[in-house]
């Protein structure tokens, strides 16, 4: 084995972690054993849209797989008993107290529960190495867990007796509650090895910030940005049009809690401005998707309508300014506020004139319709500063950058949120940019890099502002891979009653994705497995009666309606996709009622497997991308081992 001089610096760094030949040998053996274990279960989510309770529940129940394991392992239990055990695993802190209050034999309850949880833990942990499992348990109890799972030799009776003594000790010292809770959390964590989020964490639902907290705590997660995520990223970078859109959506869905409580962004300047300028306008087409019974008083809802109109008018002005500044966006149809005829109260749209349903535009100057008034400018400056100075928001956005990207290649598969912009004939569509036309993977890589420059770039770099501006284009742009429609018809929906103007034509990708040749072409473009790779994306809710599987299962759309606003269209409450060592499983979920009912009444989300891929040869870690990284580590350790043997690197004893 040749050891080059250029390898020596790397080997010395590696030797700090493995200071002796024996340490290197042990790690090589350990990594080889991991390579030959079945691959871990991967969990795919899309379009969470702030529905934090439903998201948390499906995270905890691993898309129903924990309940399936309980049903397999404990056929002797009644259905209510298995359901109760499952609820305990999902919500141990809350459910444990309820179960304890219903039992007269507490010691017997502890003993029975610990045995069941241990059996379930053994089942979900068999894909992992001993050290991997131990590192994920509470530090104080890691050694006890190690003895539970692996101690006392191989003889069945000997091991059973060993477990009994450990359980006796746990109960005797009063550690049962904490041990049960920790085991339940570990079971949930080990049921899924890796989490893939295919975009749209924010908007509509009330807990986008809560979802972000869960993801930050989860660990092994990656994110493919959605257009709603990039909107918040642009807002956090100071893009005024993105800020206006974020506030409009939060107002529309009665979700100001996320802004004001989650991120500490005060809307008082906007509220004061809206009350002053639009106080005499009922703003009826700006009604929030809420109800007095479960949200706000009638006065509050009136104020929301005024805020909605105030920020919408500001938004349309700011968007028109961006279109003018960047003609290569090709979005002249997004400047309709400049097409208003204030004499006959019509607006030109798609070459025709339509009557406006609202004639109150006190801040729009017919001679300069895209210019903000002094008051509007002052309000937006205050709001921009609030977004830039919100530490919780900036922390979440940095996490999105750290864990996220526009697309990801995983084990030969391709993940992205929206679409690959295609022309009608199935060719990769050309997108004009300041740096020349882009298409396909090149377009994705280009805007990914530009967005990062916008957030992290040097203030003196001219690309920084372009990167900030492009966030708005990715939110709603004609050929944005995150939007996938001709245009966003927000102005038309608010000010034109003719619903023919509301139509948002989809990119040809969405009708061509049933063509296997198109799917293979896209996979090849991104360097994925053309023969067996799968494309997974979200963004477009799968309507009732439609199939989420395309091109014979080679493309899967997993947006099934997590957001309650979409559930009338989809008929369900979302799809999740799981890939285990035997292939893909697509699951459809019914609406989630509440965490309280899930705990007290043991109402789990009803989930149905709608598609399953069975493969003949089980996928092992060595067949995956992570496996290739482990192989690279092994090769490096082998070189280190040889360097020790030759005396090129000295052992530290």
C-alpha positions in Angstrom: 0.0 0.0 0.0 1.5 3.3 -1.1 1.4 6.1 1.5 1.9 9.5 -0.2 3.6 12.5 1.5 0.3 14.4 1.0 -1.5 11.8 3.1 0.6 12.4 6.2 -1.2 15.5 7.4 -4.6 13.8 7.1 -3.3 10.7 8.9 -1.9 12.7 11.8 -5.4 14.3 12.2 -7.0 10.9 12.1 -4.5 9.6 14.6 -5.9 12.0 17.2 -9.1 10.0 17.2 -7.5 6.6 16.9 -4.1 6.9 18.6 -3.1 3.3 18.4 -3.2 0.5 15.9 -5.6 -1.4 18.1 -8.0 1.5 18.1 -7.9 1.7 14.3 -8.4 -2.0 14.1 -11.4 -1.9 16.4 -13.0 0.9 14.5 -12.5 -0.9 11.2 -14.2 -4.0 12.6 -17.1 -1.8 14.0 -17.6 0.0 10.7 -17.6 -3.2 8.8 -20.3 -4.6 11.1 -22.4 -1.5 10.6 -22.1 -1.8 6.8 -23.8 -5.2 6.9 -26.7 -4.2 9.0 -30.1 -3.4 7.2 -30.4 0.2 6.2 -32.2 2.5 8.7 -35.8 3.6 8.1 -36.1 7.0 6.3 -39.2 9.2 6.8 -40.3 11.7 4.1 -42.6 14.6 4.9 -43.8 17.4 2.7 -46.0 20.6 3.1 -46.4 20.6 6.9 -47.6 24.2 6.7 -47.4 24.9 10.4 -49.7 22.0 11.5 -47.4 21.4 14.5 -49.7 19.0 16.5 -50.3 16.7 13.5 -46.6 16.8 12.6 -45.5 16.0 16.1 -47.9 13.1 16.3 -46.8 11.5 13.1 -43.2 12.0 14.1 -44.0 10.2 17.4 -45.8 7.3 15.8 -43.4 7.1 12.8 -46.2 7.2 10.3 -48.0 4.3 12.1 -45.1 1.9 12.1 -44.8 1.8 15.9 -48.4 0.7 16.1 -47.8 -2.0 13.5 -44.8 -3.3 15.6 -46.9 -3.4 18.7 -49.6 -5.4 16.9 -47.0 -7.8 15.6 -45.2 -8.3 18.9 -48.2 -8.4 21.3 -51.0 -10.4 19.7 -52.0 -11.7 23.1 -53.1 -8.1 24.2 -56.5 -6.8 23.4 -56.9 -4.0 20.8 -57.5 -1.4 23.6 -54.4 -2.6 25.4 -52.3 -2.3 22.3 -53.7 1.1 21.6 -52.9 2.2 25.2 -49.3 1.0 24.9 -48.9 2.9 21.6 -50.2 6.1 23.2 -47.8 5.6 26.0 -44.9 5.4 23.5 -46.1 8.6 21.7 -46.8 10.7 24.8 -45.0 9.1 27.8 -45.0 12.1 30.1 -48.7 12.7 29.9 -50.0 9.1 29.4 -48.0 7.6 32.2 -49.7 9.6 34.8 -53.2 8.6 33.4 -52.3 4.9 33.4 -50.8 5.0 36.9 -54.0 6.6 38.3 -56.0 3.7 36.9 -54.0 0.9 38.5 -54.1 -0.6 42.0 -50.9 -2.6 41.6 -48.4 0.0 40.7 -45.4 -2.4 41.0 -47.1 -4.9 38.7 -47.9 -2.1 36.2 -44.3 -0.9 36.2 -42.9 -4.5 35.7 -45.3 -5.3 32.9 -44.8 -2.0 31.1 -41.0 -2.2 31.3 -41.0 -5.7 29.8 -43.2 -4.6 26.9 -41.2 -1.6 26.2 -38.0 -3.6 26.3 -39.4 -6.1 23.8 -40.4 -3.2 21.5 -37.1 -1.5 21.9 -35.3 -4.7 20.9 -37.4 -4.9 17.8 -36.8 -1.3 16.6 -33.1 -1.3 17.5 -31.9 -4.4 15.7 -30.8 -2.3 12.7 -28.4 -0.3 14.7 -25.0 -1.0 16.3 -24.8 -1.3 20.1 -22.8 2.0 20.4 -25.4 3.9 18.3 -28.3 2.8 20.5 -26.4 3.5 23.7 -25.4 7.0 22.7 -29.0 8.0 22.1 -30.2 7.0 25.6 -30.1 9.2 28.7 -26.5 9.4 29.8 -27.3 8.3 33.4 -29.1 5.2 32.2 -27.1 4.2 29.2 -25.2 1.5 31.0 -28.4 0.0 32.4 -29.9 0.0 28.9 -26.8 -1.7 27.6 -27.2 -4.5 30.2 -30.9 -4.7 29.3 -30.3 -5.3 25.6 -27.0 -7.1 25.5 -26.0 -8.3 29.0 -25.9 -11.6 30.8 -24.7 -13.9 28.1 -26.6 -15.9 25.5 -28.6 -18.4 27.5 -32.3 -17.5 27.5 -33.0 -18.3 31.1 -29.9 -16.6 32.3 -30.7 -13.5 30.4 -34.4 -13.4 31.5 -33.2 -13.6 35.1 -30.7 -10.8 34.5 -33.5 -8.6 33.1 -35.7 -9.3 36.1 -33.1 -8.2 38.6 -32.5 -5.0 36.6 -36.2 -4.2 36.6 -36.5 -5.0 40.3 -33.7 -2.5 41.0 -35.3 0.2 38.8 -38.6 -0.1 40.6 -37.0 -0.3 44.0 -35.0 3.0 43.6 -38.0 4.9 42.2 -36.6 5.3 38.7 -39.4 3.5 36.8 -41.2 6.7 35.6 -38.1 8.2 34.2 -36.8 5.0 32.7 -40.2 4.3 31.0 -40.3 7.9 29.6 -36.7 7.6 28.3 -37.4 4.2 26.7 -40.5 5.6 24.9 -38.6 8.5 23.5 -35.8 6.2 22.3 -38.3 3.8 20.6 -39.7 6.8 18.7 -36.3 8.0 17.7 -35.0 4.6 16.6 -38.1 3.8 14.6 -36.8 6.4 12.0 -33.1 6.8 11.2 -33.3 9.8 9.0 -36.0 12.5 8.3 -36.4 14.2 5.0 -38.5 17.4 4.8 -39.5 18.2 1.3 -40.5 21.8 2.0 -43.2 24.2 3.2 -42.7 24.0 6.9 -44.3 27.5 7.3 -47.6 29.3 6.7 -51.3 28.5 7.1 -51.1 26.4 10.3 -50.4 28.1 13.6 -47.1 26.5 14.5 -44.4 27.0 11.9 -42.0 28.1 14.6 -43.0 25.0 16.7 -42.3 22.7 13.8 -38.9 24.3 13.4 -38.1 23.6 17.1 -39.0 19.9 16.7 -36.8 19.7 13.6 -33.9 21.3 15.5 -34.3 18.8 18.3 -34.6 15.8 15.9 -31.0 15.4 14.9 -30.7 13.5 11.6 -32.7 15.6 9.3 -32.3 17.3 5.9 -34.7 19.9 4.3 -35.5 20.6 0.6 -36.7 24.2 0.7 -40.3 24.9 -0.4 -41.6 28.2 -1.7 -43.1 29.0 1.7 -39.8 28.4 3.4 -37.9 30.5 0.9 -40.4 33.3 1.5 -39.5 33.3 5.2 -35.8 33.1 4.3 -36.1 36.1 2.1 -38.1 38.0 4.8 -35.4 37.2 7.3 -32.8 38.6 4.9 -34.7 41.8 4.7 -36.6 41.4 1.4 -39.5 43.8 1.7 -41.8 42.0 -0.7 -41.2 38.7 1.1 -41.9 40.4 4.4 -45.2 41.8 3.1 -46.2 38.4 1.7 -45.4 36.7 5.1 -47.5 39.2 7.0 -50.4 38.9 4.4 -50.5 35.1 4.7 -50.3 35.2 8.5 -53.2 37.7 8.5 -55.2 35.7 6.0 -55.0 32.6 8.1 -55.3 34.3 11.5 -51.7 33.2 12.3 -50.2 36.3 13.8 -49.2 34.2 16.8 -46.2 32.8 14.9 -45.0 36.3 14.1 -45.7 38.0 17.4 -45.2 35.2 20.0 -43.0 32.8 18.1 -40.6 35.3 16.7 -41.3 38.5 18.8 -42.2 40.6 15.7 -44.5 43.4 16.7 -47.1 44.5 14.1 -48.2 47.5 16.0 -46.9 50.0 13.4 -48.9 48.2 10.7 -52.0 47.9 12.8 -52.0 51.6 13.6 -51.5 52.5 9.9 -54.2 50.2 8.7 -56.7 51.5 11.2 -56.0 55.1 10.2 -55.9 54.7 6.4 -58.5 51.9 5.9 -60.8 52.6 8.9 -63.7 53.5 6.6 -63.3 50.5 4.3 -65.0 47.2 5.3 -62.4 45.3 3.3 -64.8 42.4 2.9 -62.6 40.4 0.5 -59.8 40.3 3.1 -61.7 38.2 5.6 -59.4 36.0 7.6 -59.9 32.2 7.5 -61.0 32.1 11.1 -64.1 32.1 13.3 -65.2 34.2 16.2 -65.9 31.1 18.2 -62.3 29.7 18.1 -60.2 32.7 17.4 -61.1 36.4 17.8 -63.9 38.9 18.4 -65.7 40.6 15.5 -63.7 43.8 16.2 -60.4 41.8 16.0 -61.5 40.3 12.7 -62.4 43.7 11.3 -58.9 44.9 12.2 -57.4 41.8 10.6 -59.3 42.7 7.3 -57.9 46.2 7.4 -54.4 44.9 8.0 -54.8 42.4 5.3 -55.7 45.1 2.7 -53.0 47.5 3.9 -50.2 45.0 3.6 -51.6 43.6 0.3 -51.5 47.0 -1.4 -48.0 47.5 -0.1 -47.0 44.0 -1.3 -48.3 44.6 -4.9 -46.3 47.8 -5.0 -43.1 46.2 -3.8 -43.5 43.2 -6.1 -43.9 45.6 -9.1 -40.7 47.3 -8.1 -38.8 44.0 -8.1 -40.2 43.1 -11.5 -39.0 46.5 -12.9 -35.6 46.0 -11.3 -35.2 42.5 -12.8 -36.7 42.3 -16.3 -35.3 38.8 -16.8 -37.8 37.6 -14.2 -40.4 37.8 -17.1 -43.2 38.7 -14.6 -44.9 41.7 -16.1 -48.3 40.1 -15.3 -47.4 40.6 -11.6 -47.7 44.4 -11.8 -51.5 44.7 -12.1 -51.8 47.5 -9.5 -50.3 49.7 -12.3 -53.0 48.7 -14.7 -55.9 50.2 -12.7 -58.0 52.8 -14.5 -59.2 55.1 -11.7 -61.8 56.7 -14.0 -63.9 53.7 -14.6 -62.5 51.4 -11.8 -61.3 48.6 -14.0 -58.0 46.8 -14.3 -56.4 45.4 -17.4 -55.5 41.8 -17.0 -54.4 39.4 -19.7 -55.4 41.9 -22.4 -58.9 42.4 -21.1 -60.4 44.9 -18.7 -62.3 43.7 -15.6 -64.3 45.7 -13.1 -62.7 46.0 -9.6 -64.8 44.8 -6.6 -63.1 47.5 -4.4 -62.6 51.2 -5.2 -60.8 52.3 -2.1 -57.1 52.9 -2.9 -56.1 55.9 -0.9 -52.3 55.2 -1.0 -52.0 54.5 -4.8 -50.9 57.4 -6.9 -52.2 56.9 -10.4 -49.2 58.7 -11.8 -46.7 56.6 -9.8 -48.7 53.5 -8.7 -45.7 51.4 -7.5 -44.3 54.1 -5.1 -44.9 53.6 -1.4 -46.3 56.6 0.5 -44.1 58.0 3.3 -46.3 56.2 5.9 -46.1 52.9 4.1 -42.3 53.3 3.8 -42.0 54.0 7.5 -44.1 51.0 8.4 -42.1 48.7 6.2 -38.8 50.0 7.5 -39.9 49.2 11.1 -41.1 45.8 10.1 -37.9 45.1 8.2 -35.8 46.0 11.2 -38.0 43.7 13.4 -37.4 40.7 11.0 -33.7 41.4 10.9 -33.4 41.7 14.7 -35.5 38.7 15.6 -33.0 36.2 17.1 -35.4 33.2 17.1 -36.3 33.8 13.5 -32.7 34.2 12.4 -31.7 31.0 14.3 -34.4 29.1 12.5 -33.4 30.5 9.1 -29.8 29.6 9.7 -30.9 26.0 10.5 -32.8 26.0 7.2 -29.6 27.0 5.4 -27.5 24.5 7.4 -29.8 21.5 6.8 -31.4 22.6 3.6 -31.0 23.0 -0.1 -33.1 23.2 -3.3 -32.7 19.4 -3.9 -31.0 16.4 -2.5 -29.7 13.1 -4.0 -30.3 10.2 -1.6 -29.3 6.6 -2.4 -29.9 7.2 -6.1 -33.2 9.0 -5.5 -34.0 12.7 -6.1 -35.8 14.9 -3.6 -37.1 18.4 -4.3 -40.2 20.4 -3.3 -41.8 21.6 -6.5 -40.8 20.7 -10.1 -38.1 20.8 -12.8 -39.2 23.6 -15.1 -40.0 21.9 -18.5 -41.2 23.1 -21.8 -44.3 21.5 -23.4 -42.1 19.1 -25.4 -40.4 17.8 -22.3 -37.1 19.7 -22.7 -35.5 21.5 -19.7 -36.8 25.0 -20.0 -34.4 27.9 -20.3 -34.5 30.6 -17.6 -32.9 34.0 -18.3 -30.6 35.3 -15.6 -28.1 38.2 -15.4 -25.4 35.5 -15.9 -27.0 34.0 -19.0 -29.6 31.3 -19.6 -29.8 28.4 -17.2 -31.7 25.1 -17.2 -32.1 21.8 -15.4 -29.6 21.1 -12.6 -27.6 24.1 -13.5 -30.6 26.4 -12.7 -31.1 24.7 -9.3 -27.4 25.1 -8.4 -27.3 28.7 -9.6 -30.2 29.9 -7.5 -29.2 27.8 -4.5 -25.8 29.6 -4.5 -27.4 33.0 -5.1 -29.8 32.6 -2.2 -26.9 31.8 0.1 -25.0 34.9 -1.1 -28.1 36.9 -0.3 -28.1 35.8 3.3 -24.4 35.3 4.1 -22.7 37.5 1.5 -20.5 40.5 2.0 -22.6 43.7 2.0 -20.3 45.1 -0.6 -20.9 42.2 -3.0 -23.5 43.2 -5.7 -24.7 39.6 -5.7 -25.9 39.9 -2.2 -28.9 42.1 -3.1 -29.6 39.9 -6.2 -29.6 36.9 -3.8 -32.0 38.7 -1.5 -34.3 39.6 -4.4 -34.3 36.1 -5.9 -36.0 34.8 -2.8 -39.2 36.5 -4.0 -38.8 35.1 -7.5 -38.4 31.6 -6.0 -41.6 32.2 -4.0 -43.8 32.9 -7.0 -41.8 33.2 -10.1 -42.8 32.0 -13.6 -40.0 29.4 -13.8 -39.2 28.9 -10.1 -38.6 25.2 -9.3 -40.4 25.9 -6.0 -43.6 27.4 -7.4 -44.2 25.6 -10.8 -47.0 27.8 -12.0 -47.4 30.6 -14.6 -48.1 33.2 -12.0 -49.6 33.7 -8.5 -53.1 35.3 -8.8 -53.3 37.0 -5.4 -54.3 40.4 -6.9 -57.0 38.8 -9.1 -58.5 36.8 -6.2 -58.7 39.9 -4.0 -59.9 42.5 -6.5 -61.6 40.8 -9.5 -64.8 38.7 -9.1 -64.4 36.9 -12.4 -62.9 33.6 -11.3 -61.5 32.9 -14.8 -58.7 35.3 -13.9 -57.8 33.2 -10.8 -56.5 30.2 -12.7 -52.9 29.4 -12.0 -51.6 27.3 -14.9 -49.1 24.6 -13.9 -45.8 24.0 -15.4 -45.8 21.2 -18.0 -43.8 19.1 -15.6 -47.0 18.1 -13.8 -48.6 16.5 -16.8 -45.4 15.0 -18.1 -44.3 13.3 -14.9 -46.4 10.2 -15.9 -43.9 9.6 -18.7 -41.2 7.3 -17.5 -38.8 8.7 -20.1 -39.2 12.2 -18.6 -38.5 10.9 -15.1 -35.4 9.0 -16.3 -34.3 12.1 -18.1 -34.6 14.2 -14.9 -32.8 11.5 -12.8 -29.9 11.4 -15.3 -29.7 15.2 -15.3 -29.0 15.2 -11.5 -26.7 12.1 -11.6 -29.2 9.8 -9.9 -29.9 6.1 -10.5 -31.7 6.1 -13.9 -32.7 2.5 -13.8 -34.2 2.3 -10.2 -34.1 5.8 -8.8 -37.3 7.5 -7.6 -38.3 11.2 -7.6 -40.1 12.4 -4.5 -41.7 15.9 -4.4 -44.5 17.7 -2.7 -46.0 21.2 -3.3 -49.1 20.2 -5.3 -51.9 18.7 -3.1 -53.1 15.4 -4.5 -56.8 15.9 -5.1 -59.5 13.3 -4.2 -59.4 10.4 -6.5 -56.0 11.2 -7.9 -53.0 8.9 -7.7 -49.9 10.2 -5.9 -47.8 7.6 -7.8 -46.6 8.6 -11.3 -44.7 6.8 -14.1 -45.2 3.4 -12.5 -44.1 4.5 -9.1 -40.9 6.2 -10.3 -42.3 9.6 -9.2 -44.2 10.2 -6.0 -46.0 13.3 -4.9 -46.5 13.3 -1.1 -48.4 16.5 -0.5 -51.8 15.1 0.6 -53.1 18.0 2.6 -51.3 18.4 6.0 -52.7 22.0 6.0 -56.3 22.0 7.1 -57.0 24.6 4.4 -56.3 21.9 1.8 -58.2 19.0 3.3 -61.5 19.7 1.5 -59.6 19.3 -1.8 -57.5 16.3 -0.9 -60.0 14.4 1.3 -57.2 13.3 3.6 -54.6 15.0 5.9 -51.4 14.2 4.1 -49.2 11.5 2.8 -45.9 10.4 4.3 -43.4 8.1 2.7 -41.2 5.6 4.5 -38.3 3.8 3.0 -37.1 0.8 5.0 -34.7 -1.9 4.0 -37.4 -3.6 2.0 -38.4 -0.6 -0.1 -40.9 2.3 -0.1 -44.2 2.4 1.7 -46.6 5.3 1.0 -49.2 6.1 3.8 -52.3 8.3 3.7 -53.4 9.9 7.0 -56.8 11.0 8.2 -57.2 14.4 9.9 -55.7 14.7 13.4 -58.2 15.9 16.0 -56.0 17.1 18.9 -53.1 16.1 21.1 -55.5 16.1 24.1 -57.8 13.6 22.5 -54.9 11.5 21.3 -53.7 11.2 24.9 -57.0 11.0 26.8 -59.1 9.0 24.3 -56.2 7.2 22.6 -57.3 8.6 19.2 -54.4 7.8 16.9 -54.3 9.2 13.4 -55.9 6.6 11.2 -53.4 5.7 8.5 -53.7 3.5 5.4 -50.9 2.1 3.3 -51.7 3.1 -0.3 -48.6 1.7 -2.0 -45.8 -0.6 -1.1 -42.6 -1.5 -2.9 -41.3 -5.0 -2.2 -37.8 -5.9 -3.3 -36.2 -9.3 -3.4 -32.8 -8.3 -1.9 -32.8 -6.4 1.4 -31.0 -3.1 1.3 -28.0 -3.0 3.7 -26.1 0.0 4.9 -23.3 -0.8 2.5 -25.7 -0.2 -0.4 -26.5 3.4 0.7 -24.8 6.8 0.4 -24.0 6.6 4.2 -22.5 3.2 3.5 -20.1 4.7 0.9 -19.0 7.3 3.5 -18.3 4.4 6.0 -16.3 2.6 3.3 -14.3 5.8 2.7 -13.6 5.9 6.5 -12.5 2.3 6.5 -10.1 2.9 3.7 -8.6 5.9 5.6 -8.3 3.8 8.7 -6.6 1.0 6.8 -4.0 3.5 5.5 -3.5 4.8 9.1 -3.1 1.2 10.3 -0.4 0.6 7.7 1.3 3.9 8.7 1.5 2.6 12.3 2.9 -0.7 11.2 5.6 1.0 9.1 6.4 3.5 11.8 5.5 6.5 9.6 3.0 7.6 12.3 3.8 7.0 16.0 1.2 5.4 18.3 0.2 7.4 21.4 -0.1 5.0 24.3 
